[in-house]
Amino acid sequence: MTPDQSETLSRTLLILLPEIVLSISAATIMVAGPFVRWGRSLWAGLSGAAIVASLVTLLAIARFDTTDFVYGAVALNDALSLYSRLAFLLTGLILLALGSNQIGDDRAPEFFGAILFIIAGSMLVSAANELVFLFVGLELISIPTYLLLYLPRRDRQAQEAATKYFFLSVFSTGLLLFGFAYLYGLTGVTNLKALAFLMHEGDGIITSGNVTFGLIAVVFITAGLGFRVAAVPFHFYAPDVYQGAPTIITALLAWIPKGIGFVAMLRVLTSVVSVGDPMLAERAVFLAWIIAATTLVLGNTVALVQTNLKRLFAYSSIAHAGYLMIGIAAAFATVEDPSNLGANSGAEGILFYLAAYALMTLGAFGVILLLEAAGERAETIDDLSGLSRTRPLLALAMALCLFSLAGVPPLAGFWGKFFIFVSAWNTEPIQGIPSLRLLALIGVINAAVGAYYYLRIVAAMYYGSPAETPSSTERSRPTWPNLAAVGACAVLSLVLGCIPWPLQTASRQAAVSAIYQPSPTRINASPDESVTDNLARFEGMTNR
């Protein structure tokens, strides 16, 4: 191993130290589980300690600069990596708190170990700077998810949910790899920063003769990631899987795949295509335009007629994927200067929206979990009828999360939608493509439609007659981690709505870092050097 390779390896391991801590902890818990008979509370505590240790490690390396070797690194420590990994760790703590009493003692090690692996995989995707490495992160999320879905294997609905998710996930993985192959074929490199640089600086990478190959890459990568975010036409698994899975797994599926799916789109697609040739960028904008519009309309219209809460939230999740795809369409628009992203970018809106969506959707599912833990039915809207009289604090938390999902000011969900719509409205018109301002208007109309089914739940809680509740001897008190998780989600949805600037600043920094391209120190191409010469130089750097 050369000194350069040794240095690159040591720096990469330093960047990935939080993921290493989490993965070792997860493996230890799952291996020790069959040999040590401990209660689920202890396993939950150990898992929480592992996440805290990973969080401390992440903060310790936060200032470690990777700018000088981004073209040779498989992982980055930029703002997008830092804030995304921080978000996944914090939501991991929320999921552990919500699920601390949702599984039996005999299956607790597998349950909590799988959650730790999923969080570690999400962090790998956030930091990935290589196509292969990003794929490894996605699979580290998928495989433990199959395990979680199959834990209640004697339940018929759970079996159906696990089977559907498994086969469709495998299919989406094939689509994603096919798109990666075409993206690699266009440039000959797998390093994402190098790929973006070549798309921006390498004259002749995209021509009228090979723009079709670039479009194929965009289509198949979007399809592969579209399954994870539940965007049309890859949405059809969501209602059945959400309904059949245990509620804690449904909460995880509602946020983690969507979060990593859109972070991966920013890493692989928008940061590459937006700085590349306008021919490919224009076609990518049109593709995202179609997906966003159809996803919004289908998700909101079908959600209107749902009475089952999990199916309603499934179609709601599809609709939220549509709002986020508006941001993707805006982010695909050509960026002339990678060092100047411009105000109100689509990527910035996406990241703010994802943070807000995590809080409001986990908070809503947390309320359902608390009701189930107390022995109360929480399957349909009618089951929540009169909740404000029997459990006023839970009803208030649910109302805050639902208002945020509906985009009611001054909650965080309102600002998420606002930044998304503004980014589309400010995008320059592209000839031959429907205006993104029209897409923003479609989004506003759908937000008004979506508010109806959220407010219907609030109306049932505050104006409906109380549903039948178990006797006092059958009711159980929620544990403090459950209450803390739900309370944190509800309060932060309000606080970040009233004071959105810290989250907006973090989203802005992360969006800028996604397309940032430092000058390659070992590339000094003269005007008469060909793209092949540039590729040869990059290959030398990425193979260090």
JOSUL-V489567 format. One record per residue. N is the residue number from 1. RES is the residue in three letters. PSI is psi in radians with two decimals (* if undefined). NEAR is the number of other C-alpha atoms within 10 Angstrom. Layout:
n = [N | N]
res = [RES | RES]
psi = [PSI | PSI]
near = [NEAR | NEAR]
This chain:
n = [1 | 2 | 3 | 4 | 5 | 6 | 7 | 8 | 9 | 10 | 11 | 12 | 13 | 14 | 15 | 16 | 17 | 18 | 19 | 20 | 21 | 22 | 23 | 24 | 25 | 26 | 27 | 28 | 29 | 30 | 31 | 32 | 33 | 34 | 35 | 36 | 37 | 38 | 39 | 40 | 41 | 42 | 43 | 44 | 45 | 46 | 47 | 48 | 49 | 50 | 51 | 52 | 53 | 54 | 55 | 56 | 57 | 58 | 59 | 60 | 61 | 62 | 63 | 64 | 65 | 66 | 67 | 68 | 69 | 70 | 71 | 72 | 73 | 74 | 75 | 76 | 77 | 78 | 79 | 80 | 81 | 82 | 83 | 84 | 85 | 86 | 87 | 88 | 89 | 90 | 91 | 92 | 93 | 94 | 95 | 96 | 97 | 98 | 99 | 100 | 101 | 102 | 103 | 104 | 105 | 106 | 107 | 108 | 109 | 110 | 111 | 112 | 113 | 114 | 115 | 116 | 117 | 118 | 119 | 120 | 121 | 122 | 123 | 124 | 125 | 126 | 127 | 128 | 129 | 130 | 131 | 132 | 133 | 134 | 135 | 136 | 137 | 138 | 139 | 140 | 141 | 142 | 143 | 144 | 145 | 146 | 147 | 148 | 149 | 150 | 151 | 152 | 153 | 154 | 155 | 156 | 157 | 158 | 159 | 160 | 161 | 162 | 163 | 164 | 165 | 166 | 167 | 168 | 169 | 170 | 171 | 172 | 173 | 174 | 175 | 176 | 177 | 178 | 179 | 180 | 181 | 182 | 183 | 184 | 185 | 186 | 187 | 188 | 189 | 190 | 191 | 192 | 193 | 194 | 195 | 196 | 197 | 198 | 199 | 200 | 201 | 202 | 203 | 204 | 205 | 206 | 207 | 208 | 209 | 210 | 211 | 212 | 213 | 214 | 215 | 216 | 217 | 218 | 219 | 220 | 221 | 222 | 223 | 224 | 225 | 226 | 227 | 228 | 229 | 230 | 231 | 232 | 233 | 234 | 235 | 236 | 237 | 238 | 239 | 240 | 241 | 242 | 243 | 244 | 245 | 246 | 247 | 248 | 249 | 250 | 251 | 252 | 253 | 254 | 255 | 256 | 257 | 258 | 259 | 260 | 261 | 262 | 263 | 264 | 265 | 266 | 267 | 268 | 269 | 270 | 271 | 272 | 273 | 274 | 275 | 276 | 277 | 278 | 279 | 280 | 281 | 282 | 283 | 284 | 285 | 286 | 287 | 288 | 289 | 290 | 291 | 292 | 293 | 294 | 295 | 296 | 297 | 298 | 299 | 300 | 301 | 302 | 303 | 304 | 305 | 306 | 307 | 308 | 309 | 310 | 311 | 312 | 313 | 314 | 315 | 316 | 317 | 318 | 319 | 320 | 321 | 322 | 323 | 324 | 325 | 326 | 327 | 328 | 329 | 330 | 331 | 332 | 333 | 334 | 335 | 336 | 337 | 338 | 339 | 340 | 341 | 342 | 343 | 344 | 345 | 346 | 347 | 348 | 349 | 350 | 351 | 352 | 353 | 354 | 355 | 356 | 357 | 358 | 359 | 360 | 361 | 362 | 363 | 364 | 365 | 366 | 367 | 368 | 369 | 370 | 371 | 372 | 373 | 374 | 375 | 376 | 377 | 378 | 379 | 380 | 381 | 382 | 383 | 384 | 385 | 386 | 387 | 388 | 389 | 390 | 391 | 392 | 393 | 394 | 395 | 396 | 397 | 398 | 399 | 400 | 401 | 402 | 403 | 404 | 405 | 406 | 407 | 408 | 409 | 410 | 411 | 412 | 413 | 414 | 415 | 416 | 417 | 418 | 419 | 420 | 421 | 422 | 423 | 424 | 425 | 426 | 427 | 428 | 429 | 430 | 431 | 432 | 433 | 434 | 435 | 436 | 437 | 438 | 439 | 440 | 441 | 442 | 443 | 444 | 445 | 446 | 447 | 448 | 449 | 450 | 451 | 452 | 453 | 454 | 455 | 456 | 457 | 458 | 459 | 460 | 461 | 462 | 463 | 464 | 465 | 466 | 467 | 468 | 469 | 470 | 471 | 472 | 473 | 474 | 475 | 476 | 477 | 478 | 479 | 480 | 481 | 482 | 483 | 484 | 485 | 486 | 487 | 488 | 489 | 490 | 491 | 492 | 493 | 494 | 495 | 496 | 497 | 498 | 499 | 500 | 501 | 502 | 503 | 504 | 505 | 506 | 507 | 508 | 509 | 510 | 511 | 512 | 513 | 514 | 515 | 516 | 517 | 518 | 519 | 520 | 521 | 522 | 523 | 524 | 525 | 526 | 527 | 528 | 529 | 530 | 531 | 532 | 533 | 534 | 535 | 536 | 537 | 538 | 539 | 540 | 541 | 542 | 543 | 544]
res = [MET | THR | PRO | ASP | GLN | SER | GLU | THR | LEU | SER | ARG | THR | LEU | LEU | ILE | LEU | LEU | PRO | GLU | ILE | VAL | LEU | SER | ILE | SER | ALA | ALA | THR | ILE | MET | VAL | ALA | GLY | PRO | PHE | VAL | ARG | TRP | GLY | ARG | SER | LEU | TRP | ALA | GLY | LEU | SER | GLY | ALA | ALA | ILE | VAL | ALA | SER | LEU | VAL | THR | LEU | LEU | ALA | ILE | ALA | ARG | PHE | ASP | THR | THR | ASP | PHE | VAL | TYR | GLY | ALA | VAL | ALA | LEU | ASN | ASP | ALA | LEU | SER | LEU | TYR | SER | ARG | LEU | ALA | PHE | LEU | LEU | THR | GLY | LEU | ILE | LEU | LEU | ALA | LEU | GLY | SER | ASN | GLN | ILE | GLY | ASP | ASP | ARG | ALA | PRO | GLU | PHE | PHE | GLY | ALA | ILE | LEU | PHE | ILE | ILE | ALA | GLY | SER | MET | LEU | VAL | SER | ALA | ALA | ASN | GLU | LEU | VAL | PHE | LEU | PHE | VAL | GLY | LEU | GLU | LEU | ILE | SER | ILE | PRO | THR | TYR | LEU | LEU | LEU | TYR | LEU | PRO | ARG | ARG | ASP | ARG | GLN | ALA | GLN | GLU | ALA | ALA | THR | LYS | TYR | PHE | PHE | LEU | SER | VAL | PHE | SER | THR | GLY | LEU | LEU | LEU | PHE | GLY | PHE | ALA | TYR | LEU | TYR | GLY | LEU | THR | GLY | VAL | THR | ASN | LEU | LYS | ALA | LEU | ALA | PHE | LEU | MET | HIS | GLU | GLY | ASP | GLY | ILE | ILE | THR | SER | GLY | ASN | VAL | THR | PHE | GLY | LEU | ILE | ALA | VAL | VAL | PHE | ILE | THR | ALA | GLY | LEU | GLY | PHE | ARG | VAL | ALA | ALA | VAL | PRO | PHE | HIS | PHE | TYR | ALA | PRO | ASP | VAL | TYR | GLN | GLY | ALA | PRO | THR | ILE | ILE | THR | ALA | LEU | LEU | ALA | TRP | ILE | PRO | LYS | GLY | ILE | GLY | PHE | VAL | ALA | MET | LEU | ARG | VAL | LEU | THR | SER | VAL | VAL | SER | VAL | GLY | ASP | PRO | MET | LEU | ALA | GLU | ARG | ALA | VAL | PHE | LEU | ALA | TRP | ILE | ILE | ALA | ALA | THR | THR | LEU | VAL | LEU | GLY | ASN | THR | VAL | ALA | LEU | VAL | GLN | THR | ASN | LEU | LYS | ARG | LEU | PHE | ALA | TYR | SER | SER | ILE | ALA | HIS | ALA | GLY | TYR | LEU | MET | ILE | GLY | ILE | ALA | ALA | ALA | PHE | ALA | THR | VAL | GLU | ASP | PRO | SER | ASN | LEU | GLY | ALA | ASN | SER | GLY | ALA | GLU | GLY | ILE | LEU | PHE | TYR | LEU | ALA | ALA | TYR | ALA | LEU | MET | THR | LEU | GLY | ALA | PHE | GLY | VAL | ILE | LEU | LEU | LEU | GLU | ALA | ALA | GLY | GLU | ARG | ALA | GLU | THR | ILE | ASP | ASP | LEU | SER | GLY | LEU | SER | ARG | THR | ARG | PRO | LEU | LEU | ALA | LEU | ALA | MET | ALA | LEU | CYS | LEU | PHE | SER | LEU | ALA | GLY | VAL | PRO | PRO | LEU | ALA | GLY | PHE | TRP | GLY | LYS | PHE | PHE | ILE | PHE | VAL | SER | ALA | TRP | ASN | THR | GLU | PRO | ILE | GLN | GLY | ILE | PRO | SER | LEU | ARG | LEU | LEU | ALA | LEU | ILE | GLY | VAL | ILE | ASN | ALA | ALA | VAL | GLY | ALA | TYR | TYR | TYR | LEU | ARG | ILE | VAL | ALA | ALA | MET | TYR | TYR | GLY | SER | PRO | ALA | GLU | THR | PRO | SER | SER | THR | GLU | ARG | SER | ARG | PRO | THR | TRP | PRO | ASN | LEU | ALA | ALA | VAL | GLY | ALA | CYS | ALA | VAL | LEU | SER | LEU | VAL | LEU | GLY | CYS | ILE | PRO | TRP | PRO | LEU | GLN | THR | ALA | SER | ARG | GLN | ALA | ALA | VAL | SER | ALA | ILE | TYR | GLN | PRO | SER | PRO | THR | ARG | ILE | ASN | ALA | SER | PRO | ASP | GLU | SER | VAL | THR | ASP | ASN | LEU | ALA | ARG | PHE | GLU | GLY | MET | THR | ASN | ARG]
psi = [2.26 | 2.82 | -0.68 | -0.76 | -0.70 | -0.71 | -0.76 | -0.73 | -0.79 | -0.67 | -0.63 | -0.74 | -0.61 | -0.75 | -0.69 | 0.18 | -0.71 | -0.71 | -0.62 | -0.77 | -0.78 | -0.73 | -0.74 | -0.71 | -0.77 | -0.79 | -0.70 | -0.75 | -0.77 | -0.60 | -0.66 | -0.40 | -0.87 | -0.30 | -0.30 | 2.14 | 1.50 | 2.79 | 2.82 | -0.51 | -0.68 | -0.73 | -0.70 | -0.69 | -0.74 | -0.70 | -0.71 | -0.69 | -0.63 | -0.72 | -0.72 | -0.74 | -0.73 | -0.66 | -0.75 | -0.72 | -0.74 | -0.78 | -0.56 | -0.56 | 0.20 | -0.59 | 0.09 | 2.05 | 2.25 | 0.19 | -0.66 | -0.09 | 0.57 | -0.50 | 0.01 | 0.10 | 2.54 | -0.24 | 2.61 | 2.71 | 0.68 | -3.05 | -0.67 | -0.74 | -0.81 | -0.93 | -0.61 | -0.78 | -0.67 | -0.74 | -0.74 | -0.62 | -0.75 | -0.71 | -0.45 | -0.71 | -0.69 | -0.76 | -0.70 | -0.72 | -0.72 | -0.60 | 0.16 | -0.42 | 0.48 | 0.07 | 2.64 | 2.80 | -0.55 | -0.43 | 0.08 | -0.77 | -0.77 | -0.72 | -0.95 | -0.59 | -0.70 | -0.69 | -0.73 | -0.72 | -0.68 | -0.75 | -0.72 | -0.74 | -0.69 | -0.67 | -0.65 | -0.74 | -0.72 | -0.60 | -0.16 | 2.41 | 0.24 | 2.47 | -0.78 | -0.73 | -0.68 | -0.69 | -0.68 | -0.74 | -0.73 | -0.69 | -0.52 | -0.34 | -0.76 | -0.84 | -0.82 | -0.50 | -0.70 | -0.73 | -0.79 | -0.71 | -0.48 | -0.02 | -0.79 | 1.02 | -0.25 | -0.03 | 2.23 | -0.75 | -0.66 | -0.66 | -0.77 | -0.76 | -0.79 | -0.71 | -0.82 | -0.79 | -0.69 | -0.93 | -0.70 | -0.57 | -0.72 | -0.72 | -0.76 | -0.57 | -0.70 | -0.74 | -0.74 | -0.78 | -0.63 | -0.73 | -0.71 | -0.67 | -0.74 | -0.67 | -0.72 | -0.68 | -0.49 | -0.55 | -0.46 | 0.16 | 2.71 | -0.18 | 2.16 | -0.70 | -0.70 | -0.69 | -0.76 | -0.69 | -0.76 | -0.64 | -0.58 | -0.75 | -0.39 | 1.63 | 2.22 | -0.07 | -0.86 | 2.07 | 3.04 | -0.38 | -0.50 | 0.15 | -0.48 | -0.67 | -0.67 | -0.69 | -0.68 | -0.75 | -0.80 | -0.76 | -0.82 | -0.59 | -0.73 | -0.69 | -0.79 | -0.71 | -0.40 | -0.55 | -0.75 | -0.61 | -0.04 | 0.84 | 2.56 | 2.40 | 0.46 | 0.52 | -0.27 | -0.27 | -0.46 | -0.88 | -0.78 | -0.71 | -0.75 | -0.75 | -0.66 | -0.43 | 2.69 | 2.64 | -0.67 | -0.61 | -0.64 | -0.73 | -0.75 | -0.80 | -0.50 | -0.39 | -0.94 | -0.94 | -0.65 | -0.74 | -0.88 | -0.52 | -0.81 | -0.56 | -0.70 | -0.68 | -0.71 | -0.70 | -0.79 | -0.64 | -1.15 | -0.64 | -0.31 | -0.85 | -0.68 | -0.47 | 0.06 | -2.65 | 2.38 | -0.51 | -0.79 | -0.68 | -0.71 | -0.71 | -0.61 | -0.68 | -0.78 | -0.74 | -0.83 | -0.60 | -0.85 | -0.81 | -0.76 | -0.83 | -0.83 | -0.64 | -0.74 | -0.88 | -0.82 | -0.83 | -0.81 | -0.69 | -0.71 | -0.57 | -0.46 | -0.54 | 0.13 | 2.46 | -0.46 | 2.23 | -0.74 | -0.71 | -0.64 | -0.80 | -0.47 | -0.85 | -0.55 | -0.72 | -0.66 | -0.77 | -0.71 | -0.55 | -0.60 | -0.77 | -0.76 | -0.56 | -0.44 | -0.75 | -0.65 | -0.74 | -0.75 | -0.63 | -0.44 | -0.38 | 2.50 | 2.29 | 1.98 | -0.70 | 1.92 | -0.34 | -0.08 | 1.65 | -0.52 | 2.85 | 2.61 | 0.97 | 2.76 | -0.68 | -0.70 | -0.77 | -0.69 | -0.81 | -0.69 | -0.79 | -0.72 | -0.74 | -0.76 | -0.70 | -0.64 | -0.80 | -0.83 | -0.59 | -0.67 | -0.61 | -0.74 | -0.80 | -0.52 | -0.69 | -0.77 | -0.72 | -0.72 | -0.69 | -0.73 | -0.69 | -0.49 | 0.05 | 0.23 | 2.59 | 2.38 | 0.86 | -0.59 | 2.97 | -0.68 | -0.50 | -0.39 | 0.03 | 2.27 | 0.32 | -0.52 | -0.39 | -0.56 | -0.64 | 1.37 | -0.66 | -0.69 | -0.70 | -0.69 | -0.76 | -0.77 | -0.72 | -0.75 | -0.76 | -0.70 | -0.71 | -0.67 | -0.74 | -0.63 | -0.26 | 0.57 | 2.21 | 2.64 | 0.58 | 2.88 | -0.61 | -0.56 | -0.83 | -0.58 | -0.86 | -0.70 | -0.84 | -0.63 | -0.85 | -0.68 | -0.70 | -0.69 | -0.70 | -0.60 | -0.07 | 2.37 | 2.43 | 2.52 | 2.20 | 2.31 | 0.01 | 2.37 | 2.48 | 2.45 | -0.32 | -0.64 | -0.69 | -0.68 | -0.70 | -0.70 | -0.69 | -0.73 | -0.77 | -0.75 | -0.56 | -0.67 | -0.70 | -0.78 | -0.53 | -0.49 | -0.87 | -0.40 | -0.78 | -0.43 | -0.66 | -0.75 | -0.73 | -0.70 | -0.68 | -0.63 | -0.35 | -0.15 | 2.87 | 2.47 | 2.38 | 2.88 | 2.36 | 2.69 | 2.75 | 2.88 | -0.48 | -0.39 | -0.31 | 2.50 | 2.66 | 2.36 | 2.65 | 2.80 | -0.60 | -0.67 | -0.87 | -0.69 | -0.70 | -0.83 | -0.76 | -0.71 | -0.75 | -0.79 | -0.80 | -0.75 | -0.57 | -0.62 | -0.80 | -0.78 | -0.27 | -0.71 | -0.56 | 1.34 | -0.14 | -0.73 | -0.78 | -0.63 | -0.70 | -0.77 | -0.71 | -0.69 | -0.83 | -0.71 | -0.70 | -0.71 | -0.75 | -0.44 | -0.60 | 0.05 | 2.36 | 1.75 | 2.68 | 2.20 | 2.12 | -0.37 | 0.25 | 2.11 | 1.12 | 2.29 | 2.87 | -0.48 | 0.05 | 2.47 | 2.93 | -0.61 | -0.68 | -0.75 | -0.73 | -0.72 | -0.68 | -0.76 | -0.70 | -0.64 | -0.60 | -0.77 | -0.22 | 0.25 | *]
near = [7 | 8 | 9 | 11 | 14 | 12 | 13 | 17 | 16 | 11 | 19 | 18 | 14 | 18 | 24 | 23 | 16 | 27 | 26 | 16 | 17 | 28 | 23 | 14 | 22 | 27 | 17 | 13 | 23 | 18 | 14 | 13 | 19 | 13 | 8 | 10 | 11 | 14 | 14 | 22 | 13 | 14 | 21 | 22 | 15 | 18 | 24 | 21 | 15 | 21 | 27 | 18 | 15 | 24 | 20 | 13 | 18 | 22 | 13 | 11 | 16 | 16 | 12 | 14 | 14 | 17 | 16 | 12 | 17 | 23 | 29 | 26 | 24 | 25 | 26 | 26 | 27 | 23 | 21 | 25 | 26 | 21 | 21 | 25 | 26 | 18 | 17 | 26 | 25 | 16 | 22 | 23 | 23 | 24 | 23 | 25 | 23 | 28 | 23 | 23 | 19 | 20 | 18 | 12 | 17 | 14 | 16 | 25 | 31 | 24 | 30 | 27 | 27 | 25 | 25 | 30 | 25 | 29 | 26 | 29 | 27 | 31 | 27 | 28 | 30 | 31 | 28 | 27 | 27 | 26 | 21 | 15 | 18 | 24 | 20 | 16 | 23 | 24 | 19 | 21 | 26 | 21 | 15 | 20 | 23 | 17 | 17 | 21 | 24 | 18 | 18 | 17 | 14 | 9 | 13 | 10 | 17 | 22 | 18 | 18 | 23 | 23 | 16 | 16 | 20 | 18 | 11 | 16 | 21 | 14 | 13 | 22 | 23 | 16 | 20 | 23 | 18 | 17 | 24 | 21 | 16 | 19 | 24 | 17 | 14 | 18 | 19 | 16 | 21 | 21 | 27 | 26 | 27 | 25 | 27 | 26 | 24 | 24 | 21 | 22 | 15 | 22 | 13 | 14 | 18 | 22 | 14 | 9 | 7 | 13 | 17 | 15 | 18 | 24 | 21 | 16 | 25 | 27 | 20 | 22 | 27 | 27 | 22 | 24 | 26 | 26 | 27 | 29 | 29 | 27 | 30 | 24 | 13 | 19 | 21 | 17 | 16 | 28 | 19 | 19 | 26 | 25 | 21 | 22 | 25 | 21 | 20 | 22 | 21 | 21 | 26 | 22 | 21 | 26 | 24 | 20 | 23 | 27 | 25 | 26 | 24 | 27 | 25 | 23 | 19 | 25 | 27 | 27 | 24 | 29 | 29 | 26 | 30 | 27 | 25 | 27 | 23 | 18 | 17 | 24 | 26 | 20 | 21 | 25 | 26 | 20 | 19 | 21 | 25 | 17 | 21 | 27 | 22 | 15 | 26 | 30 | 21 | 20 | 27 | 26 | 17 | 14 | 26 | 18 | 10 | 17 | 15 | 17 | 21 | 27 | 22 | 25 | 26 | 28 | 27 | 28 | 30 | 29 | 31 | 27 | 27 | 31 | 28 | 28 | 28 | 32 | 31 | 29 | 28 | 31 | 31 | 31 | 28 | 24 | 22 | 14 | 14 | 21 | 13 | 11 | 21 | 10 | 11 | 19 | 25 | 30 | 33 | 27 | 30 | 30 | 30 | 24 | 28 | 24 | 24 | 28 | 25 | 22 | 26 | 32 | 24 | 26 | 30 | 23 | 25 | 29 | 25 | 24 | 25 | 22 | 21 | 17 | 18 | 16 | 15 | 20 | 17 | 19 | 16 | 16 | 20 | 20 | 21 | 28 | 24 | 22 | 25 | 22 | 15 | 15 | 12 | 14 | 14 | 22 | 21 | 19 | 23 | 29 | 24 | 24 | 33 | 25 | 24 | 29 | 29 | 24 | 21 | 19 | 15 | 18 | 28 | 32 | 29 | 21 | 24 | 28 | 29 | 17 | 23 | 29 | 27 | 19 | 27 | 29 | 19 | 16 | 19 | 13 | 14 | 14 | 8 | 9 | 13 | 14 | 17 | 24 | 18 | 14 | 21 | 24 | 14 | 18 | 24 | 16 | 13 | 21 | 22 | 14 | 17 | 24 | 19 | 15 | 24 | 22 | 15 | 13 | 23 | 25 | 16 | 19 | 28 | 19 | 14 | 18 | 15 | 18 | 16 | 12 | 14 | 13 | 8 | 7 | 6 | 10 | 14 | 15 | 10 | 15 | 14 | 11 | 18 | 22 | 17 | 14 | 22 | 28 | 20 | 15 | 26 | 27 | 18 | 20 | 30 | 23 | 14 | 20 | 22 | 14 | 14 | 18 | 11 | 10 | 19 | 20 | 13 | 18 | 25 | 22 | 16 | 22 | 25 | 22 | 19 | 24 | 26 | 21 | 21 | 15 | 12 | 17 | 10 | 11 | 14 | 11 | 14 | 8 | 6 | 7 | 11 | 13 | 17 | 14 | 14 | 18 | 19 | 13 | 16 | 24 | 18 | 13 | 21 | 19 | 11 | 18]
